[in-house]
Amino acid sequence: MSLMKVEDIKAEKDFMMRDELDKSLVAEYADNIEKILDVAPLEVYETENGNYLTDGFHRFSAAISNGYTEVSCIIKQGSVNDARAAACVANLRHGKALNRKEKQNAIKQYVKIYWNHSNRWLANDLGVNDKTVGKYRAKIHIDDGIEYPTILIAQDGKEYPFAGAEFSAPDESESLDENELTFEQFKEQQLILAEGRWNDDFTKKVIHGDTFEILPTLDEHSVDLLIVDPPYGITTEKWDLHNKSDLIGFTREWLVQARRILKTTGRMFVCWSRQYMFELKPIFDEVFEHYPFIFGNMLVWHWNNAGSQPDNRKRYKLTWEPVFYFYGTEAEDLQWTSTDISGKSWEGRGWEQMDVWEFTIPQSNYKDDQKIHPTQKPRELYEHIIRTASKTGDLVLDPFAGSGTTGHACELWGRNYKLIEREQEYYDSIHERLHKFWLESKEYENIEKEIKKQWDGKQEENEDEL
């Protein structure tokens, strides 16, 4: 997410897909535009002909009405055609719904842009069935005189001959496809749209990029809980730091950003190595010398399912790592579990209040919390931190996301979160992990129930008409 000057953004009318903006919606957005843009930035395509707004025309208008000169944007690279295509599908997936005529126009434009793509490919992008795409292809052929392609590109990238559309063009009053679909087709269509909404949400929560470029863009004192598992110089991975001087400089740099974005009511947990644990505290004291943050504990994470073998027989086997805990001077009490009998939190008797925690290291053969990163921490460890050190709705930040464990734990405990991950391999792994969790979640189950409810409602409407 980046800031872009309003004057540098092209909000072209023919990219909007609507006949006109809803003025009441613009006014509603204007009342809370700062928070809206924070969670739902505009989408802008950077092309050879300028920066085109493709999603967020109502939000853009609200920002202008409030006198904004810069707005938060997700900037994508592409051609003008790429931008136009993105604009076509934007409000087929989310936002204020398009009316029938506007939907038809959006579908028609999208099919024209990707004229050489197969009906099935286009149908998946648009959230309709391939029969509907065939009808619109026929309409374009008749209305615009565009010849049918002789070759179509399938979703797998293969090409196959195309003899021409076998569907008649729809008239202006015809619905897109809802009355023609079976329930399974309708369900597939709606799940495609839900998938698009989930992916949009994912890109807002999980940012692919360098943490030192992204952290400065975050608001000052905006984070409730910071969970940091940074490179700390003990692995042979290419992303780790193998020189002590480099490690100290790197650590000082991200701590400076942590100082800026943490609330004075917030907390920070730093996973660290035994090898350099005596170096961390002095760096922290230096960076936070004039800032109201307090060293709470050096917590011990102990595991019993693996261990680092010492390099000689004069040393003991290593089965723990430190987790440094800091809190703001205005931080509330930690969230301890209440007893079933008294309803009050345990008074020092519960294991959760101890400073030694035992959780097993994730392994590649685990069905739950499977290892996908060389220094991955247990999800239960992060759940314990999140549950005791934050409240429902708090913002949790992980600037070195790795395997995405923080996001997974936040989903389980109802916390908002932002993750930052630089490595493409791990960013993709986070997407796969959180997507799998979503597909198995109550939220997805409720989406399927709502789809069934919508379908039943449409069938009742059709019966009433008959």
Backbone torsions as a table, in degrees:
resi	resn	phi	psi	omega
1	MET	NA	134.9	-177.9
2	SER	-136.4	160.9	172.5
3	LEU	-90.5	136.8	177.7
4	MET	-132.6	140.9	178.3
5	LYS	-65.8	138.1	-179.7
6	VAL	-57.9	-39.3	-177.0
7	GLU	-67.4	-16.8	-179.4
8	ASP	-91.9	-1.0	-176.9
9	ILE	-103.2	128.1	177.2
10	LYS	-92.2	109.8	177.1
11	ALA	-101.1	78.0	-174.8
12	GLU	-75.5	136.4	-178.2
13	LYS	-58.3	-42.2	-176.3
14	ASP	-76.9	-0.9	172.4
15	PHE	-92.2	-10.0	-170.4
16	MET	-82.3	-28.9	179.7
17	MET	71.0	-4.3	179.1
18	ARG	-106.2	153.3	174.4
19	ASP	-66.9	-37.5	178.4
20	GLU	-163.4	162.3	177.0
21	LEU	-76.0	150.1	174.9
22	ASP	-85.4	106.1	-174.3
23	LYS	-63.1	-35.2	179.3
24	SER	-66.7	-35.1	178.0
25	LEU	-69.8	-39.6	176.5
26	VAL	-59.2	-45.2	-179.8
27	ALA	-63.4	-39.7	178.9
28	GLU	-63.7	-43.8	178.2
29	TYR	-64.1	-38.9	-175.6
30	ALA	-60.5	-29.9	-178.7
31	ASP	-67.8	-22.1	-175.4
32	ASN	-142.4	35.8	-168.5
33	ILE	-66.2	-32.0	-177.9
34	GLU	-62.2	-47.4	-179.8
35	LYS	-69.9	-36.2	-179.7
36	ILE	-62.6	-45.2	-178.9
37	LEU	-69.9	-24.4	179.0
38	ASP	-67.9	-40.1	-179.3
39	VAL	-95.4	-20.5	-178.6
40	ALA	-137.4	73.5	179.6
41	PRO	-65.7	161.4	176.8
42	LEU	-67.6	158.5	172.4
43	GLU	-109.4	123.9	-177.8
44	VAL	-127.9	135.1	175.6
45	TYR	-100.4	124.6	176.1
46	GLU	-89.0	110.9	-175.8
47	THR	-120.5	176.4	179.0
48	GLU	-67.4	-18.4	-178.9
49	ASN	-106.8	10.0	179.8
50	GLY	127.2	-177.7	-177.1
51	ASN	-101.0	111.6	-174.6
52	TYR	-101.1	128.4	172.6
53	LEU	-72.3	125.9	-178.2
54	THR	-117.2	-19.7	-180.0
55	ASP	-150.6	124.0	176.8
56	GLY	115.8	35.2	-177.8
57	PHE	-65.0	-38.6	177.5
58	HIS	-66.5	-42.4	179.0
59	ARG	-65.3	-39.1	179.5
60	PHE	-63.6	-44.5	179.2
61	SER	-64.3	-38.8	178.3
62	ALA	-64.3	-40.5	179.2
63	ALA	-63.6	-42.4	179.3
64	ILE	-64.2	-41.9	-179.3
65	SER	-64.0	-24.4	178.2
66	ASN	-91.3	4.7	176.5
67	GLY	82.3	16.8	179.0
68	TYR	-65.8	138.0	173.6
69	THR	-104.3	-16.9	175.9
70	GLU	-134.8	147.7	180.0
71	VAL	-136.0	152.5	177.6
72	SER	-75.5	132.8	-176.7
73	CYS	-138.7	148.8	162.4
74	ILE	-96.4	116.1	-174.4
75	ILE	-100.4	126.3	177.8
76	LYS	-117.8	152.6	179.6
77	GLN	-99.5	143.3	177.5
78	GLY	170.1	-172.6	178.4
79	SER	-90.0	173.0	175.4
80	VAL	-61.7	-37.4	177.3
81	ASN	-64.0	-39.5	176.4
82	ASP	-60.5	-42.9	179.7
83	ALA	-64.0	-44.2	-179.3
84	ARG	-63.5	-39.7	179.5
85	ALA	-64.3	-42.0	178.1
86	ALA	-62.4	-38.0	178.2
87	ALA	-65.6	-35.5	-179.9
88	CYS	-61.3	-42.3	-173.7
89	VAL	-92.2	-10.1	-172.8
90	ALA	-53.1	-54.2	-175.4
91	ASN	-95.5	8.7	165.2
92	LEU	-78.9	-19.1	-175.3
93	ARG	-103.7	-34.5	-175.5
94	HIS	-157.3	179.3	178.5
95	GLY	79.3	-170.0	178.3
96	LYS	-61.6	127.0	-174.3
97	ALA	-64.8	143.4	173.4
98	LEU	-76.8	148.8	173.1
99	ASN	-77.6	176.5	-173.7
100	ARG	-58.6	-45.7	-178.9
101	LYS	-64.1	-40.9	179.9
102	GLU	-66.4	-39.2	176.6
103	LYS	-61.3	-44.9	-179.6
104	GLN	-60.9	-40.5	179.2
105	ASN	-65.1	-41.9	-179.5
106	ALA	-63.8	-44.4	179.1
107	ILE	-63.3	-45.0	-178.0
108	LYS	-60.3	-46.0	-179.0
109	GLN	-63.6	-40.9	-177.9
110	TYR	-65.0	-43.4	179.2
111	VAL	-62.7	-38.7	178.6
112	LYS	-64.0	-39.9	-179.1
113	ILE	-64.3	-43.4	-178.6
114	TYR	-108.7	50.4	-175.3
115	TRP	-56.4	-32.0	-176.5
116	ASN	-91.2	5.3	177.8
117	HIS	-91.0	153.7	-177.6
118	SER	-68.0	157.6	178.0
119	ASN	-59.3	-40.2	-178.9
120	ARG	-64.9	-41.8	178.3
121	TRP	-58.9	-51.3	-178.5
122	LEU	-63.6	-38.6	-179.6
123	ALA	-60.9	-42.2	178.8
124	ASN	-64.1	-39.5	179.0
125	ASP	-65.8	-38.8	-172.2
126	LEU	-89.3	-15.9	-177.8
127	GLY	76.8	28.9	175.5
128	VAL	-124.0	-175.4	176.3
129	ASN	-97.7	165.7	-174.1
130	ASP	-68.7	-23.4	176.7
131	LYS	-64.7	-40.6	178.1
132	THR	-63.6	-42.7	178.0
133	VAL	-60.5	-40.4	178.3
134	GLY	-60.4	-39.4	178.6
135	LYS	-65.0	-42.3	-180.0
136	TYR	-71.3	-30.7	174.2
137	ARG	-62.9	-40.9	177.9
138	ALA	-65.2	-38.8	179.7
139	LYS	-64.3	-42.5	178.5
140	ILE	-63.3	-41.5	179.3
141	HIS	-60.1	-42.9	-177.6
142	ILE	-75.6	-49.6	-174.1
143	ASP	-73.3	-40.8	-172.8
144	ASP	-104.5	-5.1	177.8
145	GLY	68.0	23.3	179.4
146	ILE	-83.5	127.6	-178.5
147	GLU	-70.2	144.5	176.3
148	TYR	-63.1	142.9	175.1
149	PRO	-68.2	151.3	177.5
150	THR	-88.4	-20.6	179.5
151	ILE	-129.4	134.3	174.8
152	LEU	-114.6	145.8	178.4
153	ILE	-97.7	124.2	-179.3
154	ALA	-84.3	171.8	-177.9
155	GLN	-62.3	-28.2	179.1
156	ASP	-85.0	5.5	178.5
157	GLY	88.7	-6.6	-179.9
158	LYS	-79.8	154.5	179.8
159	GLU	-107.4	146.4	175.7
160	TYR	-146.9	153.1	-176.4
161	PRO	-64.8	147.2	178.3
162	PHE	-127.7	122.4	-174.9
163	ALA	-91.9	-6.5	-178.0
164	GLY	123.0	160.1	-177.5
165	ALA	-68.5	143.0	177.2
166	GLU	-109.6	16.7	-179.7
167	PHE	-116.4	151.6	173.2
168	SER	-85.4	150.5	-177.3
169	ALA	-70.7	143.7	177.4
170	PRO	-75.4	150.7	173.5
171	ASP	-87.6	173.9	-172.5
172	GLU	-64.9	-26.0	-176.2
173	SER	-88.9	-7.2	-175.1
174	GLU	-75.2	136.7	176.9
175	SER	-69.1	165.1	-175.5
176	LEU	-61.3	-53.0	179.9
177	ASP	-174.3	-0.9	-167.1
178	GLU	-61.8	-38.0	-177.0
179	ASN	-76.6	-14.2	-178.3
180	GLU	-93.9	-13.2	-172.5
181	LEU	-82.6	149.0	164.8
182	THR	-77.8	168.2	179.3
183	PHE	-60.8	-41.0	-178.5
184	GLU	-63.4	-38.5	178.1
185	GLN	-67.9	-42.5	178.6
186	PHE	-62.8	-43.2	179.3
187	LYS	-61.6	-43.8	179.5
188	GLU	-61.6	-42.1	179.3
189	GLN	-60.0	-47.9	-176.9
190	GLN	-69.4	-34.2	177.9
191	LEU	-69.2	-32.2	174.9
192	ILE	-62.6	-42.5	178.1
193	LEU	-64.9	-41.8	178.2
194	ALA	-63.3	-38.4	178.0
195	GLU	-61.6	-41.6	177.9
196	GLY	-62.4	-41.3	178.5
197	ARG	-65.5	-39.5	179.4
198	TRP	-64.2	-43.2	179.7
199	ASN	-64.0	-38.6	176.3
200	ASP	-60.9	-43.5	-179.9
201	ASP	-65.7	-38.5	179.7
202	PHE	-60.3	-45.1	-177.8
203	THR	-67.3	-21.9	175.5
204	LYS	-79.5	-34.7	-176.7
205	LYS	-87.4	-34.0	-176.0
206	VAL	-117.5	112.6	-172.2
207	ILE	-103.7	128.9	178.6
208	HIS	-93.4	110.5	-179.5
209	GLY	168.4	-178.4	-179.2
210	ASP	-80.9	126.4	-176.1
211	THR	-60.2	-30.0	-178.9
212	PHE	-76.5	-15.5	172.8
213	GLU	-90.3	-28.5	-174.5
214	ILE	-90.1	-39.9	-177.8
215	LEU	-55.7	-40.5	179.3
216	PRO	-64.4	-17.3	179.7
217	THR	-85.6	-11.1	-179.9
218	LEU	-80.1	148.6	-177.2
219	ASP	-66.9	146.8	176.6
220	GLU	-64.6	138.6	178.4
221	HIS	51.8	49.2	-177.5
222	SER	-111.8	-9.8	-172.3
223	VAL	-107.3	131.2	179.3
224	ASP	-85.6	-36.8	-176.9
225	LEU	-142.5	128.1	178.8
226	LEU	-113.6	118.9	175.8
227	ILE	-110.3	117.9	-172.9
228	VAL	-121.9	121.4	173.4
229	ASP	-123.9	75.6	-171.3
230	PRO	-83.9	171.2	167.6
231	PRO	-58.1	132.3	179.2
232	TYR	-136.8	31.2	162.4
233	GLY	74.7	28.4	-178.1
234	ILE	-123.8	0.1	-178.8
235	THR	-114.0	171.3	175.5
236	THR	-99.4	8.7	-179.1
237	GLU	-65.4	150.4	-175.8
238	LYS	-65.4	-26.8	-177.2
239	TRP	-84.6	-9.4	-177.9
240	ASP	-81.5	167.9	-179.4
241	LEU	-110.0	123.4	-171.3
242	HIS	-108.0	2.2	178.3
243	ASN	-116.1	128.8	-174.3
244	LYS	-59.5	-40.5	179.9
245	SER	-64.1	-42.3	177.9
246	ASP	-63.4	-41.3	-179.2
247	LEU	-61.8	-44.1	-178.9
248	ILE	-65.6	-43.1	178.4
249	GLY	-64.1	-42.4	178.3
250	PHE	-61.8	-43.7	-178.4
251	THR	-66.5	-42.5	178.5
252	ARG	-59.9	-38.5	-176.3
253	GLU	-65.3	-45.4	-179.0
254	TRP	-75.9	-26.8	175.9
255	LEU	-65.7	-34.9	176.9
256	VAL	-61.2	-41.8	178.0
257	GLN	-69.1	-37.2	178.0
258	ALA	-60.6	-41.6	179.3
259	ARG	-59.3	-35.8	-176.6
260	ARG	-75.5	-39.6	-170.4
261	ILE	-93.5	-17.8	-178.5
262	LEU	-75.2	139.4	172.4
263	LYS	-71.9	155.3	176.2
264	THR	-70.6	-13.1	173.8
265	THR	-93.2	0.9	-171.1
266	GLY	-88.5	-178.2	-179.6
267	ARG	-140.7	159.5	177.3
268	MET	-139.6	133.5	175.1
269	PHE	-119.4	127.7	-176.9
270	VAL	-120.5	114.5	173.2
271	CYS	-75.8	136.1	-171.8
272	TRP	-146.2	176.7	-178.7
273	SER	-104.0	152.8	174.2
274	ARG	-63.2	-36.4	-173.9
275	GLN	-59.4	-38.1	-176.1
276	TYR	-117.8	22.5	-173.6
277	MET	-69.5	-25.7	179.3
278	PHE	-79.2	-11.9	177.3
279	GLU	-86.4	-26.4	-173.0
280	LEU	-68.1	-46.2	-175.1
281	LYS	-58.5	-45.4	178.1
282	PRO	-61.8	-36.0	177.7
283	ILE	-64.8	-43.9	179.3
284	PHE	-61.0	-46.5	-179.0
285	ASP	-60.1	-37.0	179.4
286	GLU	-67.1	-49.1	-175.2
287	VAL	-69.3	-37.4	-174.4
288	PHE	-99.9	20.7	-174.9
289	GLU	-57.0	-40.7	-177.3
290	HIS	-111.6	29.8	-176.1
291	TYR	-130.3	137.8	-173.3
292	PRO	-75.6	69.3	174.1
293	PHE	-128.0	143.8	-171.4
294	ILE	-122.2	139.7	174.4
295	PHE	-75.3	121.5	-177.1
296	GLY	-92.8	-61.5	-177.4
297	ASN	-152.0	155.7	158.8
298	MET	-100.0	100.2	-179.4
299	LEU	-78.3	154.4	-180.0
300	VAL	-116.5	119.4	172.1
301	TRP	-95.8	114.5	-178.9
302	HIS	-110.4	139.9	175.6
303	TRP	-128.5	155.4	-179.6
304	ASN	-125.5	8.9	-178.1
305	ASN	-104.2	3.3	177.6
306	ALA	-165.0	169.6	178.4
307	GLY	-166.4	150.0	177.8
308	SER	-86.6	121.2	-179.2
309	GLN	-71.9	132.9	177.6
310	PRO	-66.6	157.4	-177.6
311	ASP	-82.2	-4.7	172.1
312	ASN	-154.5	169.1	-173.1
313	ARG	-84.2	7.1	174.4
314	LYS	-89.6	-3.7	-177.4
315	ARG	-117.0	158.5	176.8
316	TYR	-89.5	157.6	176.2
317	LYS	-67.2	140.9	-174.4
318	LEU	-97.4	122.8	-177.1
319	THR	-135.3	29.7	179.2
320	TRP	-156.1	160.6	172.9
321	GLU	-140.1	150.7	178.9
322	PRO	-82.8	148.9	170.5
323	VAL	-127.2	113.0	-177.8
324	PHE	-85.4	132.6	-175.9
325	TYR	-118.9	129.3	178.7
326	PHE	-130.4	150.9	179.4
327	TYR	-142.5	153.7	179.1
328	GLY	-75.8	157.5	-177.5
329	THR	-66.5	-19.4	179.6
330	GLU	-103.3	12.5	-179.0
331	ALA	-66.0	143.7	175.0
332	GLU	-79.7	175.3	176.9
333	ASP	-63.5	152.1	174.5
334	LEU	-63.9	155.9	-173.8
335	GLN	-92.2	87.8	179.8
336	TRP	-83.0	155.3	178.6
337	THR	-70.6	137.9	177.7
338	SER	-85.6	150.2	178.3
339	THR	-77.6	153.7	178.2
340	ASP	-69.7	-26.5	-174.3
341	ILE	-84.7	-55.1	-174.0
342	SER	-91.9	-23.1	-175.1
343	GLY	79.8	1.4	-179.8
344	LYS	-102.7	157.6	179.2
345	SER	-69.3	151.7	-178.8
346	TRP	-62.9	140.9	-177.1
347	GLU	-99.4	70.1	175.8
348	GLY	83.6	4.8	-175.5
349	ARG	-98.3	-18.4	-174.5
350	GLY	-83.6	147.4	179.6
351	TRP	-62.5	-29.0	-175.9
352	GLU	-64.9	-18.1	178.4
353	GLN	-90.2	-5.9	-179.5
354	MET	-75.7	161.0	-178.7
355	ASP	-97.8	7.8	173.1
356	VAL	-120.3	122.4	-176.5
357	TRP	-119.0	137.4	-179.7
358	GLU	-115.5	114.1	176.5
359	PHE	-140.3	138.8	-177.9
360	THR	-73.4	149.8	176.6
361	ILE	-72.4	132.7	176.8
362	PRO	-57.9	143.1	179.4
363	GLN	-123.3	155.9	-176.6
364	SER	-66.9	-21.1	-179.8
365	ASN	-94.4	3.6	177.6
366	TYR	-73.9	135.9	174.6
367	LYS	-76.5	-35.1	177.6
368	ASP	-109.4	134.1	-178.5
369	ASP	60.5	49.2	-178.6
370	GLN	-68.4	141.5	-178.8
371	LYS	-73.8	126.1	177.6
372	ILE	-132.1	5.0	-178.0
373	HIS	-144.3	142.2	-173.7
374	PRO	-64.4	-26.7	179.7
375	THR	-117.4	32.9	-175.8
376	GLN	-65.7	133.8	177.1
377	LYS	-93.1	154.1	-179.2
378	PRO	-64.8	141.4	177.2
379	ARG	-62.6	-36.0	179.5
380	GLU	-62.1	-33.9	176.8
381	LEU	-62.5	-47.0	-179.6
382	TYR	-71.0	-33.6	175.3
383	GLU	-61.4	-42.3	-179.7
384	HIS	-62.3	-43.0	178.2
385	ILE	-62.7	-50.5	-175.3
386	ILE	-64.3	-41.2	-176.5
387	ARG	-68.5	-39.1	-175.3
388	THR	-90.5	-22.2	-172.0
389	ALA	-112.3	7.3	177.7
390	SER	-150.1	171.9	179.7
391	LYS	-122.6	162.9	178.5
392	THR	-52.7	130.9	178.4
393	GLY	90.4	-10.5	177.7
394	ASP	-64.2	155.8	177.0
395	LEU	-95.5	121.8	178.7
396	VAL	-109.7	132.2	179.8
397	LEU	-118.2	134.4	172.8
398	ASP	-125.9	105.2	-174.7
399	PRO	-80.8	-9.6	176.5
400	PHE	-131.0	75.9	-162.6
401	ALA	-68.7	-31.7	177.0
402	GLY	58.2	-104.3	-176.2
403	SER	-90.5	-6.1	-179.8
404	GLY	82.2	16.8	-178.4
405	THR	-59.0	-38.2	179.7
406	THR	-60.1	-45.6	179.0
407	GLY	-61.6	-42.0	179.6
408	HIS	-61.6	-46.5	-179.4
409	ALA	-65.5	-38.1	178.5
410	CYS	-64.9	-39.1	177.4
411	GLU	-61.0	-38.9	-178.5
412	LEU	-70.2	-29.3	-173.3
413	TRP	-113.6	14.5	171.8
414	GLY	68.7	35.7	176.2
415	ARG	-104.6	147.0	169.1
416	ASN	-76.6	154.3	-177.9
417	TYR	-155.7	155.4	168.3
418	LYS	-130.9	131.2	176.1
419	LEU	-116.7	145.3	175.7
420	ILE	-125.6	127.8	178.9
421	GLU	-141.3	127.1	-176.6
422	ARG	-83.9	-40.5	-172.9
423	GLU	-76.9	125.9	-178.2
424	GLN	-58.8	-40.5	-178.5
425	GLU	-57.4	-45.6	-177.3
426	TYR	-78.3	-32.0	174.9
427	TYR	-59.9	-44.0	178.2
428	ASP	-65.0	-36.7	178.7
429	SER	-66.0	-38.2	177.4
430	ILE	-62.8	-43.5	178.5
431	HIS	-58.0	-47.1	-179.0
432	GLU	-63.4	-41.8	-177.4
433	ARG	-66.1	-49.0	-177.7
434	LEU	-72.0	-31.1	176.8
435	HIS	-66.4	-42.5	177.5
436	LYS	-61.1	-42.5	178.7
437	PHE	-62.2	-42.0	180.0
438	TRP	-62.3	-43.4	-179.3
439	LEU	-63.3	-25.6	-179.0
440	GLU	-99.3	3.5	-172.5
441	SER	-87.6	166.4	174.9
442	LYS	-64.0	-33.7	179.6
443	GLU	-59.4	-45.7	179.9
444	TYR	-66.3	-39.8	177.1
445	GLU	-59.1	-40.9	179.0
446	ASN	-68.2	-33.8	175.9
447	ILE	-61.1	-44.8	179.5
448	GLU	-63.6	-38.6	178.1
449	LYS	-65.9	-40.3	179.9
450	GLU	-66.1	-36.8	176.8
451	ILE	-61.7	-44.6	178.3
452	LYS	-61.9	-40.1	179.3
453	LYS	-63.9	-43.0	178.0
454	GLN	-62.2	-42.8	-178.7
455	TRP	-62.6	-46.7	179.5
456	ASP	-60.8	-37.1	178.4
457	GLY	-65.2	-40.1	178.9
458	LYS	-66.4	-37.8	179.9
459	GLN	-65.7	-38.8	177.5
460	GLU	-65.0	-38.5	176.6
461	GLU	-62.3	-42.5	-179.5
462	ASN	-64.2	-39.8	178.8
463	GLU	-65.7	-38.4	178.7
464	ASP	-63.4	-41.0	179.7
465	GLU	-62.9	-39.1	179.5
466	LEU	-69.1	NA	NA
